[in-house]
Amino acid sequence: MKNNYEKEIQDLLMEMTIEEKVGQLQQCGPSLVGAFDVSFEELVNMVFDGRISKADFQNIMSSAKHDFHEEDLRAGKIGSYNGLNDAKTANELQKIAVTETRLGIPLLFGYDVIHGYRTVTPIPLAESCAWEPELWERTARIAAEEATAGGVHMTFAPMVDVSRDARWGRVSEGAGEDVLLSSIYGAAKVKGFQGDDLTKEDAMAACVKHFAAYGAAEAGKDYNRVDMSMQRLFEEYLPPFEACVKAGARAIMPAFNDINGIPCSVNHWLLTNLLRNQWGFDGMTISDANAIAECVTHGIAENTADAAKQAIEAGLDMDMTSNAFSETLVKLIAESAVSVEALDKAVANVLRVKFDLGLFDHPYQTSEEREKAAMLKPAYRSLAREAAEKSIVLLKNETLLPLKPGIKLGIAGEQANNRGEMTGAWAIKADGEDCVSLIDACMTQGIDYVYLEENTVIPEDCDVFVAAVGEMKNQSGEAASRASIELPADQINLLKKLIETGKPVIALLFNGRPLAIPWVAEHVSAIIEAWHPGVEAGNAILNVLFGKVNPSAKLTTTFPYASGQCPIYYAHMNTGRPGGKSKFTSKYLDTPLVPVYPFGHGLSYTTFAYSELQLSEGQEGVTASVKVRNTGDREGTEIVQCYIRDIVAKRIRPVKQLVDFSKIPLQAGEEREVVFYVPYHKMGYYDMNMRHVIEEGEFELFVGGNSVDCLSNKFLYKPAIS
């Protein structure tokens, strides 16, 4: 990103003391003080392990007050805060920074705006199922408009970790298992958050996370190690981050994990050689919470001072809440253990983003009046409903849906009547009472229904039963990895009880990850994957149930048959003995070869047929055309997917790789030709010497409505002679 304030940055560096420079690298979270004698983190642990109840926790928190460390701020020891979410406090602290510190350098306020601020949109995994970059950008834009009104300058989003193990809780925060989709999703979110001019009051910097390969944590266990080849890292996990850098993201957050034994927080190759020298990134890097200090626990640093030295020399600019920089850097520099040049480089990166945001000219970018006016506008709720409708995946339908008007519904399951559960993980500014539950929507829209409380007798006059099942929002997200992603026994028993009535049953899934649901897929009449849909959940679900909206979403992640199949994903490599009926092939003895639902799967209330796949080879790429017809009796939207395979290569290649997609509306009976252009460079890979190569030879191109059901044609790639 070009700018014209490098001289101002250098002038400031000339004026600053070492202590003031170190202060710019300190991101502080407000401390909680009040009627308890342990840290907030320990309080959370006490709730988690049952030492205190949730009610006790709420009572304690109601008496707590925030300590913003104003004296440290006045002394120039704080450059940024995280976790603040109100304009009044932000402006009060900003005033101290601007008017009471020696140099008047403004503060940078960061916050986790993951899928909406007050107007909560579907969790990222859900929204990715819309396959619609323009939607992703629009929802990020309204999040920025609300969050900046609340005093936020930077969001710790998007998360673009490619996630192929459903046991990992943070799969909910990203766009699923595919490299291309994650790249396009991330770039769209960056553009939406940052807008067309970062100095505008409603623009906030995007901090892309978690750099890198956090989604490949061993065994799907949060914070776990990552060990993989460099080829796989470059082909499958780095492209989304590079796409976000190219889209102009101004901040990057290194991941908690190590890569091949080097924690990302102290990884010079990752943070300097790759990010800055190869990709040309000139924004700021910021650690994840406490991640620098945790390098001691990793076993790569002798103590916190050693961790701080390694981090700043690796290219990590700002310390989020571990106090590793603030407590050790001044002494390290005095002892010449860390160079002033390394310190200045980090401070310059932080100041550059503050200049980018216009904070030096306009440090007070919001007001209490603007904050109040910005939240939950009708247009925002409308977009949240649209996003939810486009994110809901119809997994199964035995001609039951859409429901006919006038029928009586029997609705069961806690999440059908729990507003707060609709927000999903990482909706930390949300008020659950803002949300519309399914029961709320039924009441408002005059639907004939009965809500089945636990142990109530099932009424005989219901025409269709809807069972809300899945997982609660605290069962996915950070620190919510699960060894078992099957439905619990009580939910299966509920479904069995409803099925025994002989009436049709719809399983309505609320969840933040793919679930293993083979029994459900076999026995219920219809399955709707609602995910955690946000503030307009109930309205969006009803619109899909009754056909006001024809579902069009398709899965961006594979639904396994059992937890033990994880990690499972469509773009896998073949072994020498691919899974088959023969005994000595790559498979489990106790599961089918295939998942319950594959990547790209999603039904509609109409049907689509594909025909006449034609390929045309050019000098720079191959053009594929296919005819897609709506063969049903109502309008629908189809997500047409284009995959490719390198049949023979010097490194084995995935059985399929998504290279393009197109989302097209079709009237009943309408046929359209869809054309894809695939540049040959998209067919390349990294060889054993880490050179990106495109091999001459035969390729296969696939086009279809999911990753399994495709038309295919082969073509021969022969490089042009220069």
DODRENKOL-16674 format. One record per residue (C-alpha): x, y, z; residue number from 1; residue in three letters. Coordinates in steps of 0.1 Angstrom, whole numbers, plus 2048, in hexadecimal, padded with zeros to 3 digits. Layout:
N
R    x    y    z  num  residu
R    X    Y    Z  NUM     ALA
...
***
This chain:
722
R    x    y    z  num  residu
R  800  800  800    1     MET
R  80F  821  7F5    2     LYS
R  810  83D  80F    3     ASN
R  820  85F  813    4     ASN
R  828  860  838    5     TYR
R  848  84C  83B    6     GLU
R  85A  86D  843    7     LYS
R  842  873  860    8     GLU
R  848  850  86D    9     ILE
R  86E  855  86C   10     GLN
R  86A  877  87D   11     ASP
R  856  868  899   12     LEU
R  86F  84C  89E   13     LEU
R  88A  867  8A2   14     MET
R  876  877  8BE   15     GLU
R  86C  858  8D1   16     MET
R  87E  849  8EE   17     THR
R  884  824  8F0   18     ILE
R  869  821  90A   19     GLU
R  850  833  8F3   20     GLU
R  859  81D  8D6   21     LYS
R  854  7FE  8EA   22     VAL
R  832  80C  8F6   23     GLY
R  826  80E  8D2   24     GLN
R  82B  7E8  8D0   25     LEU
R  815  7E1  8EE   26     GLN
R  7F1  7D7  8E8   27     GLN
R  7DF  7D8  90A   28     CYS
R  7BF  7C8  913   29     GLY
R  7AB  7D8  930   30     PRO
R  7AF  7C5  950   31     SER
R  791  7BC  965   32     LEU
R  791  7C6  989   33     VAL
R  776  7C1  9A3   34     GLY
R  767  7A7  9BA   35     ALA
R  77F  78B  9B2   36     PHE
R  7A3  782  9BA   37     ASP
R  7AD  76E  99B   38     VAL
R  7B3  778  976   39     SER
R  797  779  95D   40     PHE
R  7A8  75B  94B   41     GLU
R  7A7  747  96B   42     GLU
R  782  750  970   43     LEU
R  77B  742  94D   44     VAL
R  78D  723  957   45     ASN
R  779  720  977   46     MET
R  759  721  963   47     VAL
R  767  708  949   48     PHE
R  771  6EE  964   49     ASP
R  752  6F3  979   50     GLY
R  761  704  997   51     ARG
R  747  720  993   52     ILE
R  727  722  981   53     SER
R  71F  738  963   54     LYS
R  707  74C  97A   55     ALA
R  723  751  993   56     ASP
R  73A  75D  976   57     PHE
R  720  776  96B   58     GLN
R  71B  783  98E   59     ASN
R  740  788  992   60     ILE
R  743  799  970   61     MET
R  727  7B1  978   62     SER
R  73C  7C0  995   63     SER
R  75C  7C2  981   64     ALA
R  76A  7E2  973   65     LYS
R  783  7E8  957   66     HIS
R  7A6  7F4  95E   67     ASP
R  7B3  805  93E   68     PHE
R  7D6  80B  94C   69     HIS
R  7D3  830  946   70     GLU
R  7F4  838  958   71     GLU
R  807  822  941   72     ASP
R  7F5  832  924   73     LEU
R  7FF  855  930   74     ARG
R  823  849  933   75     ALA
R  823  83E  90E   76     GLY
R  824  819  916   77     LYS
R  805  80F  902   78     ILE
R  800  811  8DD   79     GLY
R  7E1  7FD  8D8   80     SER
R  7C4  7EE  8EB   81     TYR
R  7AF  7CF  8E2   82     ASN
R  78D  7C5  8EF   83     GLY
R  77E  7E8  8F1   84     LEU
R  75C  7EC  8E1   85     ASN
R  74C  80E  8EA   86     ASP
R  752  830  8DC   87     ALA
R  753  842  8FD   88     LYS
R  76F  82E  90C   89     THR
R  782  82E  8EB   90     ALA
R  781  854  8E9   91     ASN
R  78A  858  90D   92     GLU
R  7A9  843  909   93     LEU
R  7B1  853  8E8   94     GLN
R  7B0  875  8F8   95     LYS
R  7CA  86A  912   96     ILE
R  7E0  85D  8F6   97     ALA
R  7DD  87C  8E0   98     VAL
R  7DD  898  8FB   99     THR
R  7F0  889  919  100     GLU
R  80D  876  90B  101     THR
R  82D  887  900  102     ARG
R  82A  881  8DB  103     LEU
R  804  87D  8D8  104     GLY
R  805  85D  8C3  105     ILE
R  7E1  850  8BF  106     PRO
R  7D6  82E  8CB  107     LEU
R  7CC  811  8B5  108     LEU
R  7AD  7FE  8C1  109     PHE
R  7A9  7D9  8B6  110     GLY
R  78C  7C2  8BA  111     TYR
R  780  79F  8AE  112     ASP
R  766  7A8  895  113     VAL
R  763  786  885  114     ILE
R  740  784  877  115     HIS
R  730  7A5  87E  116     GLY
R  731  7BD  89B  117     TYR
R  70F  7C3  8AA  118     ARG
R  6FD  7B7  88B  119     THR
R  709  793  88C  120     VAL
R  70B  782  86A  121     THR
R  70F  75C  865  122     PRO
R  730  74D  872  123     ILE
R  74B  74E  856  124     PRO
R  748  729  84F  125     LEU
R  723  72E  849  126     ALA
R  727  74D  833  127     GLU
R  742  73C  81E  128     SER
R  727  724  813  129     CYS
R  717  740  7FF  130     ALA
R  735  740  7E7  131     TRP
R  72F  765  7E2  132     GLU
R  74D  77D  7E5  133     PRO
R  737  79B  7E1  134     GLU
R  722  790  7FF  135     LEU
R  741  78A  814  136     TRP
R  74D  7AD  80D  137     GLU
R  72B  7BD  815  138     ARG
R  728  7AC  837  139     THR
R  74B  7B6  840  140     ALA
R  743  7DA  836  141     ARG
R  725  7DD  84E  142     ILE
R  73A  7CD  869  143     ALA
R  754  7E8  864  144     ALA
R  739  803  864  145     GLU
R  72C  7F7  886  146     GLU
R  74E  7EF  896  147     ALA
R  75F  810  88D  148     THR
R  741  822  89C  149     ALA
R  749  80F  8BC  150     GLY
R  76D  81B  8BA  151     GLY
R  77E  7FE  8A9  152     VAL
R  79B  805  891  153     HIS
R  7A6  7E1  889  154     MET
R  795  7C0  888  155     THR
R  7A7  79F  88F  156     PHE
R  797  790  86F  157     ALA
R  794  780  856  158     PRO
R  79F  75E  861  159     MET
R  7AB  74C  842  160     VAL
R  7B8  72C  850  161     ASP
R  7B0  70F  839  162     VAL
R  79F  6F7  850  163     SER
R  79C  6D2  847  164     ARG
R  796  6C2  869  165     ASP
R  773  6C7  877  166     ALA
R  77F  6BF  89A  167     ARG
R  790  6E1  89B  168     TRP
R  779  6FA  8AB  169     GLY
R  785  718  897  170     ARG
R  779  70A  876  171     VAL
R  75B  71F  87D  172     SER
R  76F  73F  878  173     GLU
R  77B  739  855  174     GLY
R  76F  730  832  175     ALA
R  774  70B  834  176     GLY
R  78B  6F2  824  177     GLU
R  793  700  802  178     ASP
R  7B1  716  7F9  179     VAL
R  7A0  72A  7DD  180     LEU
R  780  731  7F1  181     LEU
R  794  73C  810  182     SER
R  7A9  753  7FA  183     SER
R  78B  764  7EA  184     ILE
R  779  766  80A  185     TYR
R  796  776  81C  186     GLY
R  79C  790  801  187     ALA
R  777  799  801  188     ALA
R  777  79E  827  189     LYS
R  796  7B3  826  190     VAL
R  786  7CA  80C  191     LYS
R  766  7CC  81F  192     GLY
R  776  7D4  841  193     PHE
R  78E  7ED  832  194     GLN
R  777  7FE  818  195     GLY
R  785  814  7FD  196     ASP
R  798  82C  814  197     ASP
R  7A6  822  836  198     LEU
R  7A5  846  843  199     THR
R  77F  846  842  200     LYS
R  76F  844  864  201     GLU
R  75C  824  85A  202     ASP
R  77B  811  84E  203     ALA
R  78F  7F9  864  204     MET
R  7AF  7E7  85D  205     ALA
R  7AD  7C1  858  206     ALA
R  7C5  7AC  86C  207     CYS
R  7C6  78A  859  208     VAL
R  7CB  76B  86F  209     LYS
R  7DA  753  878  210     HIS
R  7FA  754  865  211     PHE
R  7FF  737  85D  212     ALA
R  7F1  714  85A  213     ALA
R  7DE  716  87B  214     TYR
R  7C2  703  86B  215     GLY
R  7D9  6E5  867  216     ALA
R  7DE  6E1  88D  217     ALA
R  7E6  6BC  894  218     GLU
R  7C8  6A7  89D  219     ALA
R  7B1  6C6  899  220     GLY
R  7BC  6D0  8BC  221     LYS
R  7BD  6F6  8C2  222     ASP
R  7E0  705  8C7  223     TYR
R  7F0  6E5  8BC  224     ASN
R  80F  6E1  8A6  225     ARG
R  811  6E1  880  226     VAL
R  82A  6CC  86E  227     ASP
R  828  6CB  848  228     MET
R  83C  6CE  828  229     SER
R  845  6F0  81A  230     MET
R  833  6E6  7FA  231     GLN
R  813  6DF  80C  232     ARG
R  816  700  820  233     LEU
R  81A  714  800  234     PHE
R  7FF  702  7EC  235     GLU
R  7E4  6FE  807  236     GLU
R  7E8  716  824  237     TYR
R  7FB  735  819  238     LEU
R  7E6  740  7FA  239     PRO
R  7C9  750  80E  240     PRO
R  7E2  765  822  241     PHE
R  7F3  771  802  242     GLU
R  7D1  779  7F3  243     ALA
R  7C9  78F  811  244     CYS
R  7EA  7A1  80F  245     VAL
R  7E4  7A8  7EA  246     LYS
R  7C2  7B5  7F4  247     ALA
R  7D3  7CF  80A  248     GLY
R  7CF  7C1  82D  249     ALA
R  7E2  7D7  846  250     ARG
R  7E9  7BE  861  251     ALA
R  7F2  79A  866  252     ILE
R  7EF  784  885  253     MET
R  808  767  888  254     PRO
R  7F8  747  894  255     ALA
R  7FD  736  8B6  256     PHE
R  80B  717  8A7  257     ASN
R  82D  70E  89B  258     ASP
R  835  704  878  259     ILE
R  84E  6E8  875  260     ASN
R  85B  6F0  898  261     GLY
R  85C  716  897  262     ILE
R  83F  729  8A7  263     PRO
R  830  742  890  264     CYS
R  836  75F  8A9  265     SER
R  85C  75B  8A6  266     VAL
R  85E  74E  882  267     ASN
R  875  766  86F  268     HIS
R  870  753  84E  269     TRP
R  84B  756  851  270     LEU
R  848  77A  85D  271     LEU
R  865  78A  84B  272     THR
R  872  775  82E  273     ASN
R  850  76B  821  274     LEU
R  837  785  82D  275     LEU
R  84C  7A4  828  276     ARG
R  868  79C  810  277     ASN
R  855  785  7F8  278     GLN
R  831  792  7FB  279     TRP
R  83A  7B6  800  280     GLY
R  824  7BB  81F  281     PHE
R  82B  7DD  830  282     ASP
R  810  7DD  84B  283     GLY
R  813  7D1  86F  284     MET
R  814  7AF  880  285     THR
R  804  7A9  8A1  286     ILE
R  807  78A  8B7  287     SER
R  7E9  775  8C2  288     ASP
R  7E0  779  8E6  289     ALA
R  7FE  770  8FD  290     ASN
R  80F  75E  8E0  291     ALA
R  832  76D  8E4  292     ILE
R  834  763  909  293     ALA
R  827  740  900  294     GLU
R  847  73A  8EB  295     CYS
R  857  732  90C  296     VAL
R  83D  716  911  297     THR
R  843  70B  8ED  298     HIS
R  867  705  8F7  299     GLY
R  877  71C  8DE  300     ILE
R  87F  739  8F6  301     ALA
R  891  737  917  302     GLU
R  87C  752  927  303     ASN
R  865  76F  91E  304     THR
R  882  786  915  305     ALA
R  88F  76C  8FD  306     ASP
R  86D  768  8EE  307     ALA
R  86A  78E  8EA  308     ALA
R  88C  790  8D9  309     LYS
R  884  773  8C1  310     GLN
R  861  782  8B9  311     ALA
R  86C  7A5  8B0  312     ILE
R  88A  799  89D  313     GLU
R  874  781  889  314     ALA
R  85D  79E  87F  315     GLY
R  842  79F  899  316     LEU
R  838  7C3  89F  317     ASP
R  81E  7C4  8BA  318     MET
R  819  7AF  8D9  319     ASP
R  7F5  7A7  8E2  320     MET
R  7F2  7A6  908  321     THR
R  80F  790  912  322     SER
R  824  7AE  91E  323     ASN
R  843  79D  90F  324     ALA
R  84E  7BC  8FC  325     PHE
R  844  7D5  917  326     SER
R  856  7C3  932  327     GLU
R  876  7B9  920  328     THR
R  87E  7CD  901  329     LEU
R  88C  7ED  912  330     VAL
R  8A5  7D8  925  331     LYS
R  8AD  7C2  907  332     LEU
R  8B5  7E1  8F2  333     ILE
R  8CA  7F0  90E  334     ALA
R  8DE  7D1  90E  335     GLU
R  8E1  7D1  8E8  336     SER
R  8D0  7AF  8E7  337     ALA
R  8B6  7BE  8D0  338     VAL
R  8BF  7D9  8B7  339     SER
R  8AF  7FB  8B6  340     VAL
R  8AA  7F5  890  341     GLU
R  894  7D7  897  342     ALA
R  880  7EB  8B0  343     LEU
R  87C  808  898  344     ASP
R  871  7F2  87C  345     LYS
R  855  7E3  892  346     ALA
R  84A  806  89E  347     VAL
R  84A  813  87B  348     ALA
R  833  7F7  870  349     ASN
R  81A  800  88C  350     VAL
R  81C  825  885  351     LEU
R  816  81F  860  352     ARG
R  7F5  80E  867  353     VAL
R  7EA  82A  87E  354     LYS
R  7F3  843  862  355     PHE
R  7E0  82D  849  356     ASP
R  7C1  82F  85F  357     LEU
R  7C3  855  861  358     GLY
R  7C7  854  886  359     LEU
R  7E1  870  888  360     PHE
R  7CA  888  876  361     ASP
R  7A9  87B  885  362     HIS
R  7AF  868  8A5  363     PRO
R  78B  86A  8B0  364     TYR
R  779  857  895  365     GLN
R  758  851  8A6  366     THR
R  740  85E  8C0  367     SER
R  726  851  8D7  368     GLU
R  70B  85F  8C0  369     GLU
R  71A  84D  8A1  370     ARG
R  71D  82D  8B5  371     GLU
R  6F9  82D  8BF  372     LYS
R  6ED  835  89C  373     ALA
R  703  81B  88B  374     ALA
R  6F6  7FB  89C  375     MET
R  6DD  7E2  88E  376     LEU
R  6D0  7F8  872  377     LYS
R  6B3  7E8  85E  378     PRO
R  6C9  7E6  840  379     ALA
R  6E3  7D3  854  380     TYR
R  6C9  7BA  861  381     ARG
R  6BD  7B6  83E  382     SER
R  6E0  7AD  832  383     LEU
R  6E5  796  850  384     ALA
R  6C5  784  845  385     ARG
R  6D0  782  821  386     GLU
R  6F2  774  82C  387     ALA
R  6E1  75A  842  388     ALA
R  6CA  74F  826  389     GLU
R  6E7  74B  80E  390     LYS
R  6FB  738  828  391     SER
R  6E1  71E  831  392     ILE
R  6E8  6FC  820  393     VAL
R  6CD  6E4  817  394     LEU
R  6DF  6C3  81D  395     LEU
R  6C2  6AB  817  396     LYS
R  69E  6AE  80B  397     ASN
R  686  691  805  398     GLU
R  66D  6A7  7F3  399     THR
R  662  6B5  815  400     LEU
R  66E  6D8  810  401     LEU
R  664  6F3  80A  402     PRO
R  648  6F0  823  403     LEU
R  625  6F9  819  404     LYS
R  613  716  829  405     PRO
R  5FB  70E  845  406     GLY
R  60C  6EF  852  407     ILE
R  612  6EB  878  408     LYS
R  636  6E8  883  409     LEU
R  642  6D6  8A2  410     GLY
R  663  6E6  8AB  411     ILE
R  67C  6D6  8C4  412     ALA
R  69F  6DE  8D0  413     GLY
R  6AD  6F9  8E6  414     GLU
R  6BD  70D  8C9  415     GLN
R  69C  712  8B9  416     ALA
R  692  72A  8D5  417     ASN
R  6B4  737  8E1  418     ASN
R  6BD  759  8D2  419     ARG
R  6DF  75B  8E0  420     GLY
R  6EA  73A  8D0  421     GLU
R  6E4  749  8AD  422     MET
R  703  75F  8AF  423     THR
R  71D  743  8AE  424     GLY
R  740  746  8BA  425     ALA
R  754  766  8BA  426     TRP
R  736  77E  8BA  427     ALA
R  743  790  8D8  428     ILE
R  730  7B1  8D4  429     LYS
R  710  79F  8CD  430     ALA
R  6F1  7A1  8E3  431     ASP
R  6DE  781  8E0  432     GLY
R  6BE  793  8E4  433     GLU
R  6C4  7A4  8C2  434     ASP
R  6C0  782  8B2  435     CYS
R  6A0  773  8A3  436     VAL
R  69C  74E  8AD  437     SER
R  688  736  898  438     LEU
R  66C  738  8B2  439     ILE
R  66D  75E  8B1  440     ASP
R  669  75D  88B  441     ALA
R  64C  744  88D  442     CYS
R  63A  75A  8A5  443     MET
R  640  77A  890  444     THR
R  636  76A  870  445     GLN
R  617  758  87D  446     GLY
R  624  735  877  447     ILE
R  60E  719  887  448     ASP
R  627  708  89E  449     TYR
R  62C  6F8  8C0  450     VAL
R  64D  6F9  8D2  451     TYR
R  655  6D8  8E3  452     LEU
R  665  6DE  904  453     GLU
R  67A  6C2  913  454     GLU
R  665  6A3  91E  455     ASN
R  645  6B1  910  456     THR
R  62D  699  8FE  457     VAL
R  631  69C  8D9  458     ILE
R  610  6A9  8CA  459     PRO
R  5FF  694  8AF  460     GLU
R  5F2  6B1  89B  461     ASP
R  614  6BD  88E  462     CYS
R  619  6B9  869  463     ASP
R  640  6BC  869  464     VAL
R  659  6BC  885  465     PHE
R  678  6D2  885  466     VAL
R  694  6C7  89D  467     ALA
R  6AF  6E1  8A5  468     ALA
R  6CE  6CD  8AB  469     VAL
R  6F4  6D1  8A8  470     GLY
R  70B  6E3  8C0  471     GLU
R  70A  701  8D6  472     MET
R  71E  71F  8CD  473     LYS
R  738  719  8E8  474     ASN
R  73F  6F7  8D9  475     GLN
R  751  706  8BB  476     SER
R  769  723  8B8  477     GLY
R  78A  728  8CA  478     GLU
R  794  70E  8E4  479     ALA
R  776  6F9  8D9  480     ALA
R  786  6DB  8C7  481     SER
R  772  6BB  8CA  482     ARG
R  77D  697  8C7  483     ALA
R  759  68D  8BE  484     SER
R  745  6A1  8A6  485     ILE
R  727  68A  8A6  486     GLU
R  705  695  8B3  487     LEU
R  700  68E  8D8  488     PRO
R  6E9  671  8E1  489     ALA
R  6CD  687  8EF  490     ASP
R  6CA  698  8CD  491     GLN
R  6C9  677  8BA  492     ILE
R  6AF  66B  8D3  493     ASN
R  69A  68A  8CC  494     LEU
R  69B  684  8A7  495     LEU
R  692  65F  8AC  496     LYS
R  675  669  8C2  497     LYS
R  668  681  8A7  498     LEU
R  66D  668  88B  499     ILE
R  659  64E  89E  500     GLU
R  63A  664  89A  501     THR
R  63A  65C  875  502     GLY
R  63A  681  86C  503     LYS
R  656  691  856  504     PRO
R  674  69E  86A  505     VAL
R  68B  6BA  861  506     ILE
R  6AD  6BB  872  507     ALA
R  6B7  6DF  876  508     LEU
R  6DC  6E1  87D  509     LEU
R  6EC  6FD  891  510     PHE
R  712  6F9  893  511     ASN
R  733  709  88D  512     GLY
R  744  6EB  87C  513     ARG
R  73C  6CE  866  514     PRO
R  72B  6B2  87A  515     LEU
R  72B  68D  876  516     ALA
R  706  685  870  517     ILE
R  703  664  85D  518     PRO
R  6E5  659  871  519     TRP
R  6D3  67A  86C  520     VAL
R  6DA  679  847  521     ALA
R  6CB  657  844  522     GLU
R  6AC  65B  859  523     HIS
R  69D  67E  858  524     VAL
R  689  68C  83B  525     SER
R  69D  6AD  837  526     ALA
R  6BC  6BD  845  527     ILE
R  6C3  6E2  846  528     ILE
R  6E5  6EE  84F  529     GLU
R  6DF  710  85F  530     ALA
R  701  713  871  531     TRP
R  701  730  88A  532     HIS
R  6EE  749  873  533     PRO
R  6EF  76A  886  534     GLY
R  6D6  784  891  535     VAL
R  6BC  77B  876  536     GLU
R  6BE  756  87B  537     ALA
R  699  74E  880  538     GLY
R  68D  763  863  539     ASN
R  6A6  755  84B  540     ALA
R  69F  731  855  541     ILE
R  679  735  852  542     LEU
R  67E  745  82F  543     ASN
R  691  726  824  544     VAL
R  679  70D  835  545     LEU
R  65B  71C  823  546     PHE
R  66C  723  802  547     GLY
R  66C  749  803  548     LYS
R  691  743  7FD  549     VAL
R  69E  727  7E7  550     ASN
R  6BD  71A  7F8  551     PRO
R  6DD  71D  7E3  552     SER
R  6FA  719  7FC  553     ALA
R  713  6FD  7F8  554     LYS
R  72B  6EF  811  555     LEU
R  74E  6FC  813  556     THR
R  758  6E0  82A  557     THR
R  754  6BA  82A  558     THR
R  73C  6A9  841  559     PHE
R  74D  689  84E  560     PRO
R  73C  668  856  561     TYR
R  74D  666  877  562     ALA
R  766  67B  88C  563     SER
R  780  661  885  564     GLY
R  780  66B  860  565     GLN
R  78E  68D  868  566     CYS
R  7A0  69D  858  567     PRO
R  78C  697  839  568     ILE
R  78A  6AE  81A  569     TYR
R  784  6AC  7F6  570     TYR
R  7A6  6B7  7E8  571     ALA
R  7B8  699  7F6  572     HIS
R  7D5  686  7E5  573     MET
R  7D0  663  7D9  574     ASN
R  7E6  648  7E8  575     THR
R  7F3  62B  7D5  576     GLY
R  7D5  618  7E3  577     ARG
R  7B8  630  7E2  578     PRO
R  79A  626  7F7  579     GLY
R  785  60A  7E7  580     GLY
R  772  5EA  7EE  581     LYS
R  792  5D5  7EF  582     SER
R  7A1  5CF  811  583     LYS
R  7C3  5DD  80B  584     PHE
R  7B9  601  803  585     THR
R  7BA  622  816  586     SER
R  79A  622  82B  587     LYS
R  78B  61D  84D  588     TYR
R  77A  5FB  853  589     LEU
R  75D  60B  866  590     ASP
R  753  629  850  591     THR
R  749  62D  82C  592     PRO
R  763  63A  813  593     LEU
R  750  65A  80D  594     VAL
R  745  676  825  595     PRO
R  721  67C  82D  596     VAL
R  721  69C  819  597     TYR
R  73D  6A7  802  598     PRO
R  74D  6C9  7FD  599     PHE
R  737  6DE  7E6  600     GLY
R  717  6CB  7EE  601     HIS
R  6F6  6DE  7F2  602     GLY
R  6D3  6D9  7E5  603     LEU
R  6B9  6F0  7D7  604     SER
R  693  6EF  7D4  605     TYR
R  699  6EC  7AF  606     THR
R  6B2  6D5  79C  607     THR
R  6CE  6DC  784  608     PHE
R  6DD  6C8  768  609     ALA
R  6FF  6CC  758  610     TYR
R  708  6C4  734  611     SER
R  720  6CA  717  612     GLU
R  741  6D1  72A  613     LEU
R  759  6DE  70F  614     GLN
R  77D  6E8  713  615     LEU
R  792  6FF  6FE  616     SER
R  7B8  702  703  617     GLU
R  7C9  724  6FF  618     GLY
R  7EC  730  703  619     GLN
R  7E8  73C  727  620     GLU
R  7CB  727  733  621     GLY
R  7AE  710  72D  622     VAL
R  78A  71B  728  623     THR
R  76E  704  733  624     ALA
R  74A  709  72A  625     SER
R  72C  6F5  738  626     VAL
R  707  6F8  734  627     LYS
R  6F2  6F9  754  628     VAL
R  6CD  6F5  753  629     ARG
R  6B3  6FB  76F  630     ASN
R  69E  6DB  76B  631     THR
R  685  6E3  786  632     GLY
R  666  6F8  788  633     ASP
R  673  716  79B  634     ARG
R  68F  730  79A  635     GLU
R  6B0  726  7AB  636     GLY
R  6D4  72F  7AE  637     THR
R  6F0  716  7A7  638     GLU
R  714  718  7B2  639     ILE
R  727  709  795  640     VAL
R  749  6FB  79F  641     GLN
R  768  6F6  78A  642     CYS
R  783  6DE  795  643     TYR
R  7A4  6D2  786  644     ILE
R  7BB  6B4  78A  645     ARG
R  7DF  6AF  77E  646     ASP
R  7DD  68A  775  647     ILE
R  802  683  775  648     VAL
R  81C  699  786  649     ALA
R  83F  696  796  650     LYS
R  82D  69D  7B7  651     ARG
R  80C  68C  7BD  652     ILE
R  7EF  6A5  7BA  653     ARG
R  7CC  6A8  7C9  654     PRO
R  7B0  694  7B9  655     VAL
R  79E  6B5  7B4  656     LYS
R  7A6  6DA  7BA  657     GLN
R  78C  6F6  7B8  658     LEU
R  798  70F  79F  659     VAL
R  779  724  799  660     ASP
R  754  727  79F  661     PHE
R  736  73A  793  662     SER
R  715  741  7A5  663     LYS
R  6F9  744  78C  664     ILE
R  6D3  74A  78F  665     PRO
R  6BD  736  778  666     LEU
R  698  738  771  667     GLN
R  684  718  76F  668     ALA
R  68E  707  74E  669     GLY
R  6A9  720  747  670     GLU
R  6CB  714  739  671     GLU
R  6EB  729  73A  672     ARG
R  70E  723  72E  673     GLU
R  728  728  749  674     VAL
R  74B  72F  73F  675     VAL
R  76B  72B  754  676     PHE
R  78D  736  74B  677     TYR
R  7A9  724  75D  678     VAL
R  7CC  732  759  679     PRO
R  7E6  718  756  680     TYR
R  7F9  727  774  681     HIS
R  7DC  71B  78A  682     LYS
R  7E5  6F8  781  683     MET
R  809  6FA  78F  684     GLY
R  818  6EE  7AF  685     TYR
R  839  6F0  7C3  686     TYR
R  853  6D6  7BA  687     ASP
R  86B  6C6  7D3  688     MET
R  882  6E4  7CE  689     ASN
R  866  6FD  7D6  690     MET
R  864  709  7B2  691     ARG
R  841  710  7A5  692     HIS
R  83D  6FA  787  693     VAL
R  821  6F2  76D  694     ILE
R  828  6D0  75E  695     GLU
R  820  6C6  73B  696     GLU
R  807  6AB  739  697     GLY
R  7E3  6A0  73D  698     GLU
R  7CB  6B2  754  699     PHE
R  7A6  6AB  75C  700     GLU
R  78D  6C7  761  701     LEU
R  76C  6C2  774  702     PHE
R  74D  6D7  775  703     VAL
R  72F  6D0  78B  704     GLY
R  719  6D9  7A8  705     GLY
R  730  6CA  7C3  706     ASN
R  752  6BA  7C5  707     SER
R  745  697  7BD  708     VAL
R  72A  69A  7A3  709     ASP
R  73C  6AA  785  710     CYS
R  740  6A8  760  711     LEU
R  764  6A5  755  712     SER
R  77B  6A8  737  713     ASN
R  7A0  6A3  733  714     LYS
R  7B8  6BA  721  715     PHE
R  7DD  6BA  71A  716     LEU
R  7F2  6D7  726  717     TYR
R  811  6DF  711  718     LYS
R  824  6FF  719  719     PRO
R  827  718  6FE  720     ALA
R  849  71A  6EE  721     ILE
R  858  73D  6F4  722     SER
***
